[in-house]
Amino acid sequence: MARIDLDLAHAYKPNPRSDDDYALLPLRMTFEAGGAYALLGPSGCGKTTLLNIVSGLVKPSHGNVKFDGVDVTARTPQQRNIAQVFQFPVIYDTMTVAENLAFPLRNRGLPTERIRQRVGRIAEMLELSGQLDARAANLAADAKQKISLGRGLVREDVSAVLFDEPLTVIDPHLKWQLRRKLKQIHHELRLTLVYVTHDQVEALTFADQVVVMTRGRAVQIGTAPELFERPQHTFVGHFIGSPGMNFLPATWSEAGLSVAGRTVLGAAQARAVAGATILGIRPEYVALSEPGAPGSVPGVVTQAQDIGTYWLVSAKVEGVEAPVRARISTNGHRTVPAPGDAVSLALVGSHTCFYKDETLIPRDASDADPARAVQEASPT
Amino acid sequence: MKPVNQKAWFLILPVVLCVAFSAVLPLMTVVNYSVQDIISPERRVFVGTDWFKSVMRDDDLQGALLRQIGFSLAVLLIEIPLGIALALAMPARGWKASAVLVIVAISLLIPWNVVGTIWQIFGRTDIGLLGAAVHALGFDYDYTGNPTHAWLTVLVMDVWHWTPLVALLCYAGLRAIPDAYYQAASIDGATKFAVFRYIQLPKLRGVLMIAVLLRFMDSFMIYTEPFVLTGGGPGNSTTFLSQYLTQKAVGQFDLGPAAAFSLIYFLIILLLCFVLYNWMQRVGRGADAAQEG
């Protein structure tokens, strides 16, 4: 186990000029020893590159990687003592399941008895005990991926175990099982785990801390509630949640903040969000209010969908391009508005976020805590 | 009862016709020759299996068969490992990869009889680079007079001509292995040899099977190059099966024995390919299958 410090940038091209040439823009972050982390972002955002830099398969073009304070940038994955599991199962065809699991240990010259114990333990955890003597090549895709996972977990002394979307090839019902298994293994072995995924549910259920990435930038590191309640960047609000956060263009002046021509914040409140250009609110927190209530804007319902336990209502607000979505609970006696109805949407409350240049305007100490936001090193 | 639809037979009729004209009918002609003594087009005598018996007892043929088997085994033992080694050493990407591919493929583009001619001159001790060089090293090299030298020269020529085919097949096989395998091996701490033994070799099984079968069949039927290079000599030392057959059929016009021998030749190739193919399939399925069986 090791604490991993990253302070780096990476470009695959030799002489990067603009930001677009970088696969990873300058970033500085720390994975604490024994923590479970997820790197979350859409395809091509640089999360796999970051993972490969941690494991040592890719050498960063700028900056360095430190394990427990020791610079390991120039070291191979083997020297770093990293375990990594890939998106598609990698197994050694000619070996049995047991031999596959033993391979990383055998290469490091462990005594046979010790190897047998370890392999037995891991096989039991992953429910592979019955298949230990079967040839790995003849198994189904999910069993093969379990072997890959097992090879990643079989060494006790690893600095960290890295997962690169390991559950892509697994059936949905098995996905739940394996994810639970991984979580359980994390609790038992207390390894440092870093998990790459583009699936927010996977990231939020697996990890203690989620790193949200987009276009080569890590825009926020936080726990699931933090990412949900206080997205540091509009991308996080948009990417996390289903559906994502509503963003409405706002106009700020000394006199107050207005959205769609209505003043939603008075002069006194608006002082705290000076310069805000965007108001963000989760569909879960948009409420229907009396027409003209403070902090509300009028809209016309365009769509109302029954999602089972709640209704998802979309409303068009004058001057706002995307429809504003609201989750309306059907408990109680409230009638759900139908398409064409005029409604009043309450946008301002304790869960409302304000953004300037796509970045959250800090409201209190927790927002401003530098440990929470990703620091960006200046390009070298 | 299930209804039986006989119409499907019509769908395979074209294949049956093609195979009949391209393979079955010619083969049957050979079978026809092999059981008759054709004295002239009008006079022929049915002789049963006499030709087969006499051909099997023929010392020249047995000699040619042994030489042939020895030659094909030597070809496989040298060309397959050498081809794999070449493929492993070839650069994977960039302009170097393209350049090396073209250079390696050159010998495959040369017509068989030209290969023979090239080596005929190459091996001469007066003007040939190889012959003169070997001579200069103090060996009394003479492929036209010394049977061992002739046999070795034919072997080296075949290795030069056909190892690139094995190398190209293996190269294609190696490029088809996803990077993740190498990355995983590096993370598992595998040595270079372990990577070869547990990743590259198993993944090359398919192309190696093709390479072994192709090289075996081709080398077993080798004709043109030794014919041009040594003419089968000195003595009979480089007379392989197909040359022996040509001598019989075209040289002496002994159609009966030649036909009988053709059939035996055909069966030998069929049998050996069958054995090789099944053996390689088994190797692929691995040790535990062998233990059970």
Interface residues (C-beta under 8 A of the other chain):
Chain A: S55 L57 T76 P77 Q78 I82 A83 Q84 F86 Q87 F88 V90 Y92 D93 T94 M95 T96 F103 P104 N107 R108 D133 R135 S148 R151
Chain B: P178 A180 Y181 Q183 A184 S186 I187 D188 G189 A190 T191 A194 Y198 I199 P202 K203 G286 D288
